[in-house]
Amino acid sequence: MGEELRLGFVEFLSSADNIIGAESMQRAILLQTDATERKATILREFSGEALSLGNYLLQRRKSKRLMDLHREIYPACKATTSFNSQVICDIERSIARSRGKAMKAMTVKFNVPRNCRTFNTRSKFFVELGLYPGRRVAIPIRENRDFQRYTNLVKTGWICKTYGLTSSGEIVAFLGKKEEAIATRRNVVGVDVNSKCFAASVLTPGGRVLKQLYFGKDIWVRRKRIMKRRERLQSLADQGSDRARRSLERLRTKEGNFVRNRVGEVVRDITNLAKRFEAGIAVEGLRKFSSKSRKYNREVLRMPFYLFRRNLAGRCLDKGISLEVGDAWHTSKWCSHCGAVAKSGRSSTNYALFKCPACAQSVNSDRKASLAIAMKSLLVRRKNEHASGRWDLFQFTSGPVPVNGLLRSDEGAGFGAVRHMPAPMESHLFQ
């Protein structure tokens, strides 16, 4: 590979994500511009040329591997277009992300300091983009609430190494910050995420339940109505209706915007709850399972879990709240009253209920799961604090229930002492 091609591919990889370290948080903020008509025309022409080139190359690409795609595209683009290397490499990345579908919009990224820089005048903040070799355009940024968020993040340690230009001529600032060590708080907020709501339980190290709440119930109600409407529009689109296809696109955008906004509000409420009770936050790490049914995986994919977890991590970092992502082992099957592990975590008559086969406790399954997540976080914390000595778990006189129902064997659950207590586990977790 030639030196120019090799450098272009290295730049292509470095622009693929703007991570500062191995463990870092990322955030993107859209900045509105105050560009003159001449500069706005230049930006629109550049974005249009980049999008046209991307779709042209997308139709003719042969390889799906990044390295082969780069060898295939880069030399021809360098010889036939006026774009610089960084722009071409970012178009390659957009092609690799498109999954073969024609792109309707594209955000071209510019790396600092090679192809982008920022500066201030007495009255304006500018982002200068290198659109073409030897040609840079300074874009003034409108000082609104988004710009205030951007400046506040920069003041608190966030670093912007990449700026993007959208097809609508706006600037996107991609910021990153290394994750900092945050002191573990005494209490824990366990959060159970599912397709219908977010259930949260606040638990003390002594096992006392301080608060239990549900968030975002309206998300499922709204998405259910959208799914019904999508089915009707899809049937019309399959019959050749162009109007139905356009309505489907608008409906998809509307649903995405609604879910993102509501998830952000739920994250805000959960972090405020954690600050109110001086607690850290614990969630379970959900993923697809190849051994599970299609219906199960479809339910998991319908949850806005990745969006929730990404937003939650950023908000916890800003507010100094510890966040733990734990194993989902038996959280939906474990009884919070007696500790038994059921074969099925759902009632046969009502899917929203959990009924324990050992003690016959019947509770809301989401509420119980959030409590189990909080308990598991406290158990793991207790184990880590007493790694060199003995740490306590509980067994009860109500039946032959397992000591380590919530923990896998590799988490050290086999080293627990057994106590016999007839009272509910959530009342005597650590005495």
N, C-alpha and C positions, 0 to 999 in steps of 0.2 A: 504494500500500500504506500502511495506517495506521501511525502511529508505534509502537503497541504490537505490531502484526503484524511490522513491520520489525525491531524489537528482539528479538522472539521468534525470528525466523529467524536473526538474527546469533548469538544465543545457541545456537540449534540447530546452526549450523555450528561454533561454537567448542567445543561439547561433543562434536562428532563425533570429535575426537581431542584428546588432551591433550599435544600437542607443545609444547615450550618454544621451540624455534628451528627454523630451516629444516632443519638436520641434527641429529637428536637420537635417543637411544635411549629405548625405552619398556619398562616392566615392570609386571606386575600381580601383587599378592600378596593372597591370601585371608586375612582376619583373622576369627577366631572371636569371637563376642560372649559377654558375660556378662550379658545383659539379663534383667531380672525378667520374670515371667510377664505382667504388664500391658504392659510395653514390647514383649515378643515378640509378644503378640496384636496390638498396634498395627501392628507391622512386617508381620505376616502379612496382616492386612486390607488394608493399603496395597498390598503386592505383588500380592495377589489382584485388587484393583480395577484396578491398572495393567495386569495381564496380560489381564483381561477386556476392558478398554477397547481395548487393542492388537489383540486378535483380532476384536473387533466392528468396529473401523475397517478392519482388514485385509480383511474380507469385503466391505466397501462402498467401498473405494478405487477410483478410476477412473484416476488418473494414476500413472505410475512415475517421473516426474521429481521431484526433490526440491523444487524451487521450486513447482511446481504442486501437489504433494502437501501442502506446507505451507499454501498458500492454501486448499486444499480442506478440510483438517482443523482447522487452528488456531482459526479463529473459532468453529466449532461446539463444539469441546471447551472453549474458554474460557467459553462461555455456558452450557454444560450440566453441567460437572464442577467439582469443588472443587479440582482440581489447580492448582498454580502453573505459570507459563509454562515454567520449565526442565524440569519433569517432562513436560509435554505435548510439548515439543520432543524430548525423549529418546525418548518413545514413537513419535514420527514416525520417528526414526532407526531404531528397532527394526523398524518396519513396512517401511521401505525395504530393510533387510538381510534380511528374511525370505524374499524371492523368492516370495511368494504362499502359503507354507506356514504352517499354523497353528502358533503359538508355544506351546511347552509350558513355557517358563520365560523370564524376562526380568530383566535387570540394569539397574535405573534409576540413572542417573548424576546426581551432584550436584556442581556447580562451587564451588570455593573462590574468593573468600569470600562470594559472593552468596547461595548456597543451602546452604552447608555450612561448618563450622569445627571445629577440634580444640582441646582443652584438656586439661590434666593436673590431677589432684588429688594428694593425698599418696600414694594407693595405686593409682590407676587412670588409664588413658588413655582419653579419650572422643572419639567422633566424633559431632558434632551435625548432624543432617539436617533440612532444611526440607521436611517431607512435604507440608504444606498451607500456604497463605498465612497468615502470622502464627502458625504452629504448628510448633515445632521439638522434636525428640526427641533427647536425648543418650544415645548407646549406649556402654556400657562395653566395652572390648576385653580379651579374655583374653590374658594375657602368657605365650604359649607360644613355640615355636621360630619360627613364622611372624611373630609380633610382633617377635622379636629380629632376624629378617632385615629387616623393615621399618625398624626403628630404625637398624640398621647401615647400610642404604642411605641413609637420610636424613642420617646423620653424614658419609657419604662424598660428599655433593654432589647426591644425587638429590632431586628436588622432586615433591611430590604436589599437583596442582591439581584432581584429580577423585577422588571416592569413589563407589563403586557399592553399591547394595543388591540382593542376589540374591533370588530367589523363596524360598529357604530361610531368609532372615533373616540372612545373613552379610554382612559388609562387605568390599568389594574396594577396595584402594588402587592406583590407577593412577599410577605414578611415571614421571618423565621426567628425562633428563639430556643436556646438550649433549655432542656428541662432541668429545673433546679430541685434540689432536695428540699422537700416540704415536711415539716414536723408532723408526726402522726397525732391526730387529735384523739381525745378520750373516747368519744361516742362514735357510732358508725351509722350512716344512712345506707341501707340496702335498697337497691333499685332493681326491680324486675321489669324487663322490657318485653312487650308482646305486641301483637298487631292491633289490639283493641285499647290498650291504655298503658300508662307507666305507673306501677305501684311502688310506693316508698315506705319504708319502716325505719324509724329512728330507735336505736338500741344502745343501752349503756353496757359497760363491761360487766356489770352485775346482773344483766339479763332483764332489766326493766325496759318495757316498751314505752317510749315517751310520746310517739306520734306515729300514726299510720294514715297515709293519704293516697289519693289517686290523681293522676295528672293526664291531660290530653285525651280524655274520653271522646271528645268531639272529632278527633282525627279519624278514627275508624268509621264513625257515623257518616262523615263527609265523604270519605274514600269509598264507602259502600255505595252511596248514591252515584258517585262518579263511575264506579265499575259497572253499575247497571246501565248508565247512559252510554258508556263505552261499548258495551255489548250491542246495543241497538245501532249505534253509529257504525260499528265494525261490520255488522250484517249489511248495512246500506253501502258501505265502502266496497265490500266484496262484490256487490252487484254493479259496481262501476260508478258510484256517485262521487264526483269530485268535491261537492259541497260537504259530504260526510267526511271525506279525508281531511279537508281543511279544518272541520270541526274537531276531528280527533287530535290534530296537532295542537289546536288551541286548548283543548281539554287536558292534554298531557302537560302543557306548560302551566296551566292553571293549577293542576294537582300538585306539580312539583313545587311551585311557589308557595302554595298553602302549607304543604308538609314542612318545608324548610322554615317558614315563619313560625309555625306552631311548635316545632321541635326546639327552635331557639327560645321561645317563651317558656317551654317546659324546663329546659336547661337552666334558665334564669331562676325559675321558681324553686327547683331542686337545690341549686347552690345557695339561694337565700335561706332555704330550710336548714341546710348544713351549717351555715354561719349562725343562724339563730340558736341552734342547739350545740354549737361548738363540736361539730362532728366531721369526720372524713366521709368519703363516699365510696361504696363498693358496688360494682356491677359484675355480671357474669359475661364471659367471652363466648358469644354465640357464633356458630358456624354451620355450614352445611355438613351433613353426615351421609356418606355413600351408602351406609347400611340402613338408613331410614327410608321411609316411604316418600313418594313424590308429594303427597299432601303435607307431610311434616316439613319438608324442605321448602315447599311453596309458602307455608305459613311463616317460616323463618325469614325467607327472602322478602316477604311483605312487610316485615317489621322495619322501621326506619332506624335500625340499630347502629349501623356504621355512621350515619349522619349524626345521630344522638351522641354516640361515643366521641366522635371527633370534636363536636361543639362543646361537649362536657369537659373534655381534656383541656381545651383552650381556656374555658371559663374558670376551671379549677386552678389553672396556672396563674391566671390574673388575680384571683381572689385568695390565693395561698391555701387552697384546700387540697388535701391528699386524696388521690384517686387510685383505687385498687381494682384491677381486672382479674377476677378469680375464675376458677374452674367451675363449669356448670354441672359437675357431678352430683346427681341425686337431689338437686335443689327443688325440683318439682315433685319428687316422690317421697321426700323426707317429712315426717310429722314433727311439727314444732312443739307438740304437747308431750309425747312420750318418746320420740326418737326413733320410732320404727320406720323402716323403708318399705313402701308399698310397691307391688309389681306394676301397678298403674296409678299415676298420680291424679286421676280424674274420677269423679263419681259416674256411675253407669247411667244415672238419670239426668244429671246436669253437668255439662262439661266445664262450667265455670266453678264448680265446687270440688274440693279435695276431701275425701272421706278416708280416714285412717282405718285399716282393717284390724289394728291391734287395740286401739282405745276408742274407736268409733267417733273421733272428733270430726266435725264437718265445718269447714271454713272456706272462704273464698280462696281459690287456688293462687291467684296473683298476689294477694295479700300475704298468704303463707310463704310463697316463694321469695318475696322481698325480705321477709323476716329470716328465712333460711340463709339468704345471701349475706345478710348482716351478721348472723351467728357464725357462719363459716369464716368470715373475715376476722371476727374476734377470736375464733379458735386457732386460726393460722397465726395470728398475732401473738396469742398466748404461747403457742408452740415455739415461735421464734424468740420470744423473750426468755423462755426457759429451755433453750436448746441444750444446755449443759446439765440440766437437772430433770426433775419430774414435772410434768404438766398434767392438768386434770381434765378428764372428760366424765360424762355421767351415764349411768345406766339406771333403769327404774324397776321398781317391784311390780309394775303392772303387767309385765310380760317379757319374754325373751327377745329383747330388742338389741340391735348391734351398738357397740360403743362408738364405732367410727363410721356411722352411716353417711356423714357429710363429707368425709375426707378419703381420698385415695390412699393406697398403701404407701406410695412414694412420698406422701406428705408427712410421714412419721406418725400416722394415726395409731399404729400398733404399740406405742409407748405410753399410752394413757392409763391412768389409774381409774378404777371403777368405784363409784359410790352409788348407793341405793337411795333414791328419793322418790316418793310418790307424787310430789308436786310437779306442775308443768315445767318443762325445761326452760322456757323463756323467763320463769320467775327465779330460777336458781342456776344461772349459767356459770357464774364464777363467784362463789361465796368464800 
